[in-house]
């Protein structure tokens, strides 16, 4: 069976310090003493030899001879998980290992297109550590074709947040300290501290809004204006603007059963697997809406609200939430994908994740006369949601 560089890197790491995690004893004592580790002790990098490895290139090539972004997102999460376990391990086979789960991923912006015919490197290390959480920065680099790697070769940077739980009690657990050595490592630690403070303030703000009830700015004027346009499409479609359509008419959906092959070391489904599936549905949704191959730009901050287990019935529902055509040379299409964990035997359905992807289209298509339609809400609930997302985008 063919294995990608990430798969090989994962198994190489696990062969030395991860074997005991495959069949851990929950009755073993917890780690008794915290260690201090440097970022270099967890740093891991892998090389994708796209230029010379035809089989590898075929694994990551899409029908338009470009890289499958969703597959790279899945790799990033898998490798970040390996790095997290490296840092949190105490190298003592007599203690029980920690349960590490992906809590969130910061907004990821593609800085330049990624080619499938040029070698690619993915590297990452722990950059910040709290009491029971840690942040890992992953960087994708790809030099210009025919050139060596330079500072301008960074294609994407992603910050993954993991939280540690005691594998027996399920309670939060303390993790090894981080000891930065270089000036760059110290700067990354300071940036991580600042992001942690912003996350705490954002949680406080959201909690306050939940208690008081969210109030949209402008005394509802924007809400009314948005609904007014949508109701014309609902009530008088023959008189509506031909360059507009309703959000509900852009919806797509798929479903799957989570398989054992998609699980992580702790038996849960990889967060990266969810990002991969959501990314491909978002791409399809945008493709069906635009009528031309989309170009991925970014995915917004993702919170993993509940774990997904092997055997869960997972449903992904997507829609075009809104479009931005202020810049006619670079229109933006914002796609929402909601992942639901459905349990038919319990007649229950819960939201696991909500993903927000932003795409554009190739300039050649725009030069050929392609026009991006406006998307409108049909209900007040949809209108409020759209305005909340627009405000969130403006804050970012």
VEXDREN-2710 file (C-alpha; in Angstrom, 1 decimal):
% VEXDREN-2710
k/r/px/py/pz
1/UNK/0.0/0.0/0.0
2/UNK/1.3/3.5/-0.9
3/UNK/1.8/5.9/2.0
4/UNK/2.2/9.7/1.8
5/UNK/5.1/11.5/3.5
6/UNK/2.8/12.5/6.3
7/UNK/1.8/8.8/6.9
8/UNK/5.4/7.8/6.9
9/UNK/6.4/10.6/9.3
10/UNK/3.6/9.7/11.7
11/UNK/4.5/6.0/11.8
12/UNK/8.2/6.9/12.2
13/UNK/7.4/9.0/15.2
14/UNK/5.0/6.5/16.7
15/UNK/7.6/3.7/16.4
16/UNK/9.7/5.3/19.1
17/UNK/7.5/7.0/21.6
18/UNK/3.9/6.2/20.5
19/UNK/3.7/2.4/20.8
20/UNK/2.5/2.5/24.3
21/UNK/-0.4/4.8/23.3
22/UNK/-1.9/2.2/21.0
23/UNK/-2.9/0.0/24.0
24/UNK/-2.6/2.4/27.0
25/UNK/-3.4/1.2/30.5
26/UNK/-5.7/3.7/32.2
27/UNK/-4.8/2.2/35.6
28/UNK/-1.2/3.4/35.2
29/UNK/-0.3/6.4/37.3
30/UNK/-0.3/9.9/35.7
31/UNK/2.8/11.8/34.9
32/UNK/4.3/12.9/38.3
33/UNK/6.7/15.6/37.2
34/UNK/6.4/18.2/34.4
35/UNK/9.4/18.5/32.0
36/UNK/10.7/21.6/30.2
37/UNK/11.1/21.0/26.5
38/UNK/12.4/23.3/23.7
39/UNK/10.5/23.9/20.5
40/UNK/13.2/22.0/18.6
41/UNK/12.4/18.8/20.5
42/UNK/8.9/18.7/18.9
43/UNK/9.8/20.3/15.6
44/UNK/9.0/18.0/12.7
45/UNK/9.2/18.6/8.9
46/UNK/8.3/16.5/5.9
47/UNK/9.0/16.9/2.2
48/UNK/6.6/16.2/-0.6
49/UNK/8.7/15.3/-3.6
50/UNK/6.1/16.3/-6.1
51/UNK/8.7/17.0/-8.8
52/UNK/10.1/13.4/-8.9
53/UNK/7.4/11.2/-7.3
54/UNK/4.6/10.5/-9.8
55/UNK/2.6/8.4/-7.4
56/UNK/2.7/11.0/-4.7
57/UNK/1.7/13.7/-7.2
58/UNK/-1.3/11.7/-8.3
59/UNK/-2.4/11.4/-4.7
60/UNK/-2.6/15.2/-4.3
61/UNK/-3.6/16.3/-7.8
62/UNK/-7.1/17.5/-8.6
63/UNK/-8.8/17.3/-12.0
64/UNK/-7.4/20.8/-12.9
65/UNK/-3.8/19.8/-12.2
66/UNK/-3.7/21.7/-8.9
67/UNK/-3.2/20.6/-5.3
68/UNK/-6.1/19.4/-3.3
69/UNK/-6.2/21.9/-0.5
70/UNK/-8.5/19.8/1.6
71/UNK/-6.0/16.9/1.6
72/UNK/-3.2/19.3/2.8
73/UNK/-5.5/20.6/5.6
74/UNK/-6.0/17.0/6.8
75/UNK/-2.2/16.4/6.7
76/UNK/-1.6/19.6/8.7
77/UNK/-3.9/18.4/11.5
78/UNK/-2.4/14.9/11.6
79/UNK/1.1/16.2/11.8
80/UNK/0.2/18.8/14.4
81/UNK/-1.3/16.0/16.5
82/UNK/2.0/14.1/16.3
83/UNK/3.9/17.2/17.4
84/UNK/1.5/17.7/20.3
85/UNK/2.1/14.2/21.6
86/UNK/5.9/14.6/21.2
87/UNK/5.8/17.6/23.4
88/UNK/3.5/16.2/26.0
89/UNK/5.2/12.8/26.3
90/UNK/7.2/12.1/29.4
91/UNK/9.1/9.2/27.8
92/UNK/8.0/7.0/30.7
93/UNK/6.2/3.8/29.6
94/UNK/4.9/3.3/33.2
95/UNK/2.7/6.4/33.2
96/UNK/-0.6/6.7/31.4
97/UNK/-0.6/9.0/28.3
98/UNK/-2.6/12.2/28.0
99/UNK/-5.7/12.5/25.8
100/UNK/-4.9/15.3/23.3
101/UNK/-7.7/16.7/21.1
102/UNK/-7.8/19.5/18.5
103/UNK/-9.7/22.4/20.1
104/UNK/-9.5/25.0/17.4
105/UNK/-7.6/26.1/14.3
106/UNK/-6.9/29.8/13.6
107/UNK/-7.8/31.4/10.3
108/UNK/-5.7/30.1/7.5
109/UNK/-5.0/32.3/4.5
110/UNK/-3.4/31.0/1.3
111/UNK/-0.6/33.5/0.6
112/UNK/0.2/32.1/-2.9
113/UNK/-1.0/29.3/-5.1
114/UNK/0.4/25.8/-4.4
115/UNK/1.6/23.9/-7.4
116/UNK/1.4/20.1/-7.7
117/UNK/4.6/19.8/-9.9
118/UNK/7.0/21.5/-7.4
119/UNK/8.4/20.1/-4.1
120/UNK/6.6/21.1/-1.0
121/UNK/7.6/21.2/2.7
122/UNK/5.4/21.1/5.8
123/UNK/7.0/21.9/9.1
124/UNK/5.7/22.6/12.6
125/UNK/6.6/22.9/16.2
126/UNK/5.1/23.9/19.6
127/UNK/5.1/27.7/19.9
128/UNK/3.1/28.3/23.0
129/UNK/2.0/26.3/26.1
130/UNK/-0.6/27.1/28.8
131/UNK/-1.6/25.0/31.8
132/UNK/-3.5/22.3/29.8
133/UNK/-3.4/23.6/26.3
134/UNK/-0.7/24.2/23.6
135/UNK/-0.4/25.9/20.3
136/UNK/1.4/24.4/17.3
137/UNK/2.3/26.5/14.3
138/UNK/2.4/24.7/11.0
139/UNK/4.0/26.2/7.9
140/UNK/3.7/25.1/4.2
141/UNK/6.5/26.4/2.0
142/UNK/7.1/25.9/-1.7
143/UNK/9.8/27.8/-3.6
144/UNK/9.2/29.4/-7.0
145/UNK/9.7/26.8/-9.7
146/UNK/13.3/26.2/-10.4
147/UNK/14.5/28.2/-7.4
148/UNK/15.7/27.3/-3.9
149/UNK/13.7/28.0/-0.8
150/UNK/13.5/31.7/0.3
151/UNK/11.6/33.7/2.9
152/UNK/9.0/34.5/0.2
153/UNK/8.3/30.8/-0.2
154/UNK/5.7/30.5/2.6
155/UNK/2.4/29.5/1.1
156/UNK/0.3/29.0/4.2
157/UNK/0.6/29.3/8.0
158/UNK/-1.7/27.6/10.4
159/UNK/-2.0/27.7/14.3
160/UNK/-3.5/24.6/15.8
161/UNK/-4.7/24.6/19.4
162/UNK/-4.8/21.3/21.4
163/UNK/-6.1/20.7/24.9
164/UNK/-4.9/17.9/27.2
165/UNK/-7.2/15.6/29.2
166/UNK/-6.5/12.9/31.7
167/UNK/-7.2/9.6/29.8
168/UNK/-8.8/8.1/32.9
169/UNK/-10.7/10.9/34.5
170/UNK/-11.4/13.1/31.4
171/UNK/-10.4/16.2/33.4
172/UNK/-7.9/18.8/32.2
173/UNK/-4.3/17.8/32.7
174/UNK/-1.1/19.8/33.1
175/UNK/1.4/19.6/30.3
176/UNK/5.1/20.0/29.9
177/UNK/6.5/23.5/29.9
178/UNK/8.0/25.2/26.9
179/UNK/11.5/26.6/27.0
180/UNK/12.2/28.8/23.9
181/UNK/15.9/29.1/23.0
182/UNK/16.1/31.5/20.0
183/UNK/14.8/35.0/19.5
184/UNK/12.4/33.8/16.9
185/UNK/11.0/31.1/19.3
186/UNK/10.6/33.8/22.0
187/UNK/8.8/36.0/19.6
188/UNK/6.4/33.2/18.6
189/UNK/5.8/32.5/22.3
190/UNK/4.8/36.2/22.8
191/UNK/2.5/36.0/19.8
192/UNK/0.9/32.9/21.2
193/UNK/0.3/34.7/24.5
194/UNK/-1.4/37.5/22.7
195/UNK/-3.6/35.1/20.7
196/UNK/-4.6/33.4/24.0
197/UNK/-5.6/36.7/25.5
198/UNK/-7.7/37.6/22.4
199/UNK/-9.4/34.2/22.6
200/UNK/-10.3/34.8/26.3
201/UNK/-11.7/38.2/25.5
202/UNK/-13.7/36.9/22.6
203/UNK/-15.2/34.2/24.8
204/UNK/-16.2/36.9/27.3
205/UNK/-17.7/39.0/24.6
206/UNK/-19.7/36.1/23.2
207/UNK/-20.9/35.2/26.7
208/UNK/-22.1/38.7/27.3
209/UNK/-23.9/38.8/24.0
210/UNK/-25.6/35.5/24.8
211/UNK/-26.9/36.9/28.1
212/UNK/-28.0/40.2/26.7
213/UNK/-29.2/39.1/23.3
214/UNK/-27.3/40.0/20.2
215/UNK/-28.1/43.4/18.8
216/UNK/-27.2/44.3/15.2
217/UNK/-25.8/47.7/14.6
218/UNK/-27.8/50.3/12.7
219/UNK/-31.1/49.6/14.5
220/UNK/-32.0/46.9/12.1
221/UNK/-31.7/49.1/9.0
222/UNK/-29.3/46.7/7.3
223/UNK/-31.5/43.7/8.3
224/UNK/-34.6/45.3/6.8
225/UNK/-32.7/46.2/3.6
226/UNK/-31.3/42.7/3.2
227/UNK/-34.7/41.1/3.8
228/UNK/-36.5/43.5/1.4
229/UNK/-34.3/42.3/-1.5
230/UNK/-34.8/38.6/-0.5
231/UNK/-38.6/38.9/-0.3
232/UNK/-38.8/40.2/-3.8
233/UNK/-37.2/36.9/-4.9
234/UNK/-39.6/34.9/-2.7
235/UNK/-42.9/36.7/-3.5
236/UNK/-42.3/38.2/-7.0
237/UNK/-39.6/36.0/-8.7
238/UNK/-40.6/37.2/-12.2
239/UNK/-39.7/40.8/-11.2
240/UNK/-36.6/40.0/-9.2
241/UNK/-33.1/41.0/-10.2
242/UNK/-31.7/38.2/-12.5
243/UNK/-28.3/38.6/-10.9
244/UNK/-29.6/37.5/-7.5
245/UNK/-30.7/34.2/-6.0
246/UNK/-31.7/32.9/-2.6
247/UNK/-29.3/31.2/-0.2
248/UNK/-31.5/28.1/0.0
249/UNK/-31.1/27.6/-3.7
250/UNK/-27.3/27.2/-3.3
251/UNK/-27.5/24.4/-0.7
252/UNK/-25.6/21.1/-1.1
253/UNK/-25.3/18.2/1.3
254/UNK/-23.5/14.9/1.7
255/UNK/-23.3/12.2/4.4
256/UNK/-21.0/9.4/5.5
257/UNK/-20.3/6.9/8.3
258/UNK/-17.0/7.5/10.1
259/UNK/-14.7/4.6/9.6
260/UNK/-12.0/3.1/11.9
261/UNK/-9.3/4.1/9.3
262/UNK/-10.1/7.8/10.0
263/UNK/-9.5/7.7/13.7
264/UNK/-6.6/9.2/15.7
265/UNK/-4.5/7.6/18.4
266/UNK/-7.3/8.0/20.9
267/UNK/-10.0/6.4/18.8
268/UNK/-11.6/9.7/17.8
269/UNK/-12.0/11.0/14.2
270/UNK/-9.2/13.3/13.1
271/UNK/-10.3/17.0/13.0
272/UNK/-8.3/17.2/9.8
273/UNK/-10.5/14.6/8.2
274/UNK/-13.5/16.8/9.0
275/UNK/-11.7/19.9/7.4
276/UNK/-10.9/17.8/4.3
277/UNK/-14.5/16.7/3.8
278/UNK/-15.8/20.2/4.5
279/UNK/-13.3/21.8/2.1
280/UNK/-14.3/19.5/-0.8
281/UNK/-18.0/20.2/-0.2
282/UNK/-17.4/23.9/0.0
283/UNK/-15.4/23.7/-3.3
284/UNK/-18.3/21.8/-5.0
285/UNK/-20.8/24.3/-3.7
286/UNK/-18.8/27.2/-5.1
287/UNK/-18.2/25.4/-8.4
288/UNK/-22.0/24.8/-8.8
289/UNK/-22.8/28.4/-7.9
290/UNK/-20.2/30.1/-10.1
291/UNK/-20.1/27.8/-13.0
292/UNK/-16.3/28.0/-13.1
293/UNK/-13.4/26.3/-11.2
294/UNK/-13.1/28.2/-7.8
295/UNK/-9.7/29.3/-6.3
296/UNK/-9.3/28.7/-2.6
297/UNK/-8.3/31.8/-0.6
298/UNK/-8.9/31.1/3.1
299/UNK/-10.7/29.2/5.8
300/UNK/-11.9/31.1/8.9
301/UNK/-11.2/30.2/12.6
302/UNK/-12.6/26.7/13.4
303/UNK/-13.8/25.5/16.8
304/UNK/-14.2/21.8/17.3
305/UNK/-17.4/21.8/19.5
306/UNK/-17.8/18.1/20.1
307/UNK/-15.8/15.0/19.4
308/UNK/-16.7/12.7/16.5
309/UNK/-16.4/9.0/17.1
310/UNK/-16.0/5.9/14.9
311/UNK/-19.4/4.8/13.6
312/UNK/-21.0/8.3/13.9
313/UNK/-23.3/9.3/11.0
314/UNK/-21.9/12.6/9.8
315/UNK/-23.8/15.0/7.6
316/UNK/-22.3/18.0/6.0
317/UNK/-24.6/20.8/4.8
318/UNK/-23.3/23.8/2.8
319/UNK/-24.5/27.0/1.2
320/UNK/-23.2/30.2/-0.4
321/UNK/-23.7/32.6/2.5
322/UNK/-22.9/35.8/0.7
323/UNK/-20.7/37.2/-2.1
324/UNK/-18.5/40.3/-2.2
325/UNK/-18.2/42.0/-5.6
326/UNK/-16.7/45.4/-4.5
327/UNK/-13.6/44.5/-6.4
328/UNK/-14.7/43.3/-9.8
329/UNK/-11.2/41.8/-10.5
330/UNK/-11.3/39.7/-7.4
331/UNK/-14.9/38.8/-6.3
332/UNK/-15.2/36.8/-3.1
333/UNK/-17.6/33.9/-2.5
334/UNK/-18.2/32.9/1.1
335/UNK/-19.3/29.3/1.8
336/UNK/-20.6/27.9/5.0
337/UNK/-20.4/24.2/5.8
338/UNK/-22.0/22.8/8.9
339/UNK/-21.1/19.3/10.2
340/UNK/-23.8/17.5/12.1
341/UNK/-23.3/14.3/14.1
342/UNK/-26.6/12.4/13.7
343/UNK/-27.6/9.4/15.8
344/UNK/-30.7/7.8/14.3
345/UNK/-31.1/5.3/17.1
346/UNK/-31.3/8.2/19.6
347/UNK/-33.2/10.5/17.2
348/UNK/-30.6/13.2/17.9
349/UNK/-28.5/15.6/15.8
350/UNK/-25.8/17.9/17.1
351/UNK/-23.5/20.4/15.4
352/UNK/-19.9/19.3/15.6
353/UNK/-18.3/22.1/13.5
354/UNK/-19.1/25.1/11.4
355/UNK/-16.6/26.0/8.7
356/UNK/-16.4/29.2/6.6
357/UNK/-14.4/29.1/3.4
358/UNK/-13.7/32.0/1.0
359/UNK/-13.1/31.4/-2.7
360/UNK/-12.6/33.5/-5.8
361/UNK/-12.4/32.7/-9.5
362/UNK/-9.6/32.9/-12.1
363/UNK/-9.1/36.3/-13.7
364/UNK/-9.4/34.6/-17.2
365/UNK/-13.0/33.7/-16.4
366/UNK/-13.8/37.2/-15.4
367/UNK/-12.3/38.6/-18.6
368/UNK/-14.6/36.2/-20.5
369/UNK/-17.6/37.9/-19.0
370/UNK/-18.3/35.7/-15.9
371/UNK/-20.6/37.6/-13.5
372/UNK/-20.9/36.6/-9.8
373/UNK/-24.5/36.7/-8.6
374/UNK/-25.7/38.2/-5.4
375/UNK/-27.0/35.8/-2.7
376/UNK/-30.0/36.9/-0.5
377/UNK/-31.7/35.5/2.6
378/UNK/-35.3/34.5/2.6
379/UNK/-35.9/34.6/6.4
380/UNK/-35.0/37.0/9.2
381/UNK/-32.9/34.2/10.8
382/UNK/-30.9/33.9/7.6
383/UNK/-30.5/37.6/7.3
384/UNK/-29.2/37.9/10.9
385/UNK/-26.8/35.1/10.3
386/UNK/-25.4/36.7/7.2
387/UNK/-24.9/40.1/8.9
388/UNK/-23.2/38.5/11.8
389/UNK/-20.8/36.7/9.5
390/UNK/-20.1/40.0/7.5
391/UNK/-19.4/41.8/10.8
392/UNK/-17.1/38.9/11.9
393/UNK/-15.2/39.2/8.5
394/UNK/-14.8/42.9/9.0
395/UNK/-13.4/42.4/12.5
396/UNK/-10.8/40.0/11.1
END
